[in-house]
Amino acid sequence: MKNLLFLILLISGLTLSAQTKPKTGTKPKAKTAAVSPFKDADLVGKEWKLKSWELFGIVKAPGDNNKNDMVLLNADGTFKLMLNNIPKTGTWKRAGAYINFIQPDSKEKLAYKILSLEAKILKVDWREEDSLHNTLEFEAQ
């Protein structure tokens, strides 16, 4: 009986201590909005030619269907894009790490998520219409 009473008191004490508030000197961390470290100035005015693409962890050099793929972002908000040897034009906007391409004569939604940006290398994630993720690596010309 004493053991049962001791066990009940022990469990009650542990439960109460787990529910106490943190010390007054500690504050919960404030949530901050995600800020993209990539600047438009690092992207615009350069012709980015496809160097390689990756799908399911397999990296490949451009083939016949995408050997001419490229991206050109202009400072005035317009773009020229070659994707799978199909030319596309329109305007572009940044939203954090995303580059959204708006084509006036198309309902196609096209966006690149910037994974990394170095002086001459741009790596993006592009999701095809069938939701397959491709990692595209471009090199500035």
RABELMO-V599776 format. One record per backbone hydrogen bond with DSSP energy under -1.0 kcal/mol. CO is the residue of the C=O (numbers start at 1). NH is the residue of the N-H. E is the energy in kcal/mol with one decimal. If there is no record, write none. Layout:
BEGIN
CO/NH/E ; CO/NH/E
END
This chain:
BEGIN
1/5/-2.3 ; 2/6/-2.6 ; 3/7/-2.5 ; 4/8/-2.2 ; 5/9/-2.3 ; 6/10/-2.4 ; 7/11/-2.4 ; 8/12/-2.2 ; 9/13/-2.4 ; 10/14/-2.2 ; 11/15/-2.3 ; 12/16/-2.3 ; 13/17/-2.2 ; 14/18/-1.7 ; 23/26/-1.5 ; 39/42/-1.2 ; 40/43/-1.8 ; 40/44/-2.4 ; 47/141/-2.2 ; 48/71/-2.0 ; 49/139/-2.9 ; 52/137/-3.0 ; 53/60/-3.2 ; 54/135/-2.4 ; 55/58/-1.6 ; 58/55/-1.9 ; 60/53/-2.4 ; 63/66/-1.2 ; 66/69/-1.3 ; 69/50/-2.5 ; 70/82/-2.6 ; 71/48/-3.2 ; 72/80/-2.1 ; 73/45/-2.7 ; 74/77/-1.8 ; 77/92/-2.7 ; 78/74/-2.9 ; 79/90/-1.3 ; 80/72/-2.6 ; 81/88/-3.0 ; 82/70/-1.2 ; 83/86/-1.1 ; 86/83/-2.3 ; 88/81/-2.7 ; 90/79/-2.1 ; 91/102/-3.6 ; 93/100/-3.1 ; 95/98/-1.8 ; 97/114/-3.5 ; 98/95/-2.4 ; 99/112/-2.2 ; 100/93/-2.0 ; 102/91/-2.4 ; 103/106/-1.6 ; 110/101/-2.8 ; 112/99/-3.0 ; 113/125/-2.7 ; 116/123/-2.7 ; 120/140/-2.3 ; 121/118/-3.1 ; 122/138/-3.4 ; 123/115/-3.0 ; 123/116/-1.8 ; 124/136/-2.5 ; 125/113/-2.5 ; 126/134/-2.6 ; 128/131/-2.2 ; 132/128/-2.6 ; 134/126/-3.0 ; 135/54/-2.4 ; 136/124/-2.7 ; 137/51/-3.6 ; 137/52/-1.6 ; 138/122/-2.3 ; 139/49/-2.7
END
